[in-house]
Amino acid sequence: MSVKVTFVDNHTINIADDAQINAWNSSETTVANHEFHSNTVFSGSLQDNRVFGKADSATALRALLGSADWFSLKGEPKKVYKTSAILSLETV
C-alpha cells in the first residue's frame, strides 16, 4: 500500500510503506549570531511498528508529517519537501 501526497502546486509523490523517510524540524539557537539547526524527528519507514503501532499508512504519515517541518525520501536525498505545502494525503 502507498500514500499519494498532493502539494498545493498539484505536484504529487507516492510514498510506499517501505520508503525510507527522513523528517526534521527547523530551530534557531538564541544567540547573538543566530545559529540555525535542523532537529531530526524521524528516520525510517512506515513499516516501523515501534513508532506507529498498528496505524494504517495514511494515518501514520499524517501523524509524522503533521509534526515535522520538512521531509525527504531516501531515493531523492537532495530533494526536500516542506510539509506546510501539502494539500492532501490519499491511500492508493
N, C-alpha and C positions, 0 to 999 in steps of 0.2 A: 504494500500500500504506500502511497505517497501523498504529499500535500502540495497543492498548487498555490503559490504565493503570487498575488497580483499587487503591483505597486501603483501608485497614483498616476504614473505616466503610462499605464497599461502594459508595461513590461511584465512578463511572468517568468517564474522559475518553478521547477518541480523539485521538491526535497523528499527523497526516498527515506524510509525508516532507517536504512543503514548508512545514510550520508553522514560524513563527519562534519560537524558544525562547531565553529568557534564563535563565541559571543562574549562581548565585553561592554563595560560602561566607561564613559569618559569621566575624568575627575581633574580637579585643579588643586594643587597644593597651595595653601595660602601662605605665600612668602613673597618677599619683595620682587623677585624676578619671575613670578608666575610660572611655575613648572606645571606642565600638563602631562597626564598619565592616562593609560588605559588599564582598567582592572578586569581581568578575565573572570567571567561569571559562569562559563560553561565551555567544555571541550569534550566532545563525544558524539554519540548518535542517539536518535530517538529510541533505539532498541535498548538503551542503557536503563534497565528497570530499577537500578539502585536510585536513580534520580527521579524518574517519572512514575514509578509504581505501575499500576495497571491502566494508566491513562491511554486513550487512543492517540494516534499520531497527531491529529489536528489539535486536540486538547493539550497535549504535551508541547507542541510547537507554539501554540498560543501562549501558554504559561511562560515558556522560555523567552520568546520574542517580546512579550509584554513587560519583561523585567530587564531587558538589555537595550542598550543604545545602538549597538552595531552588531553585525554578524557577517561571517564569511563561510564558504564551503571549502573543504579540503581540496577538491579538484580545481578550484579557482582561487588560489591563495592571494592573488593580487587584486581581486575584486571584493570590495567591501560594501555591504548594504546597510543603509540607515533604517532602523526599524520604524521610525515615525513616518516613513514613506510608504508603508504597507497599507493597502486598501482593504484586502480580504485574504482569507485562507479558505481553501476548499479541498476536501478529501476527494482524491481521484483514484 
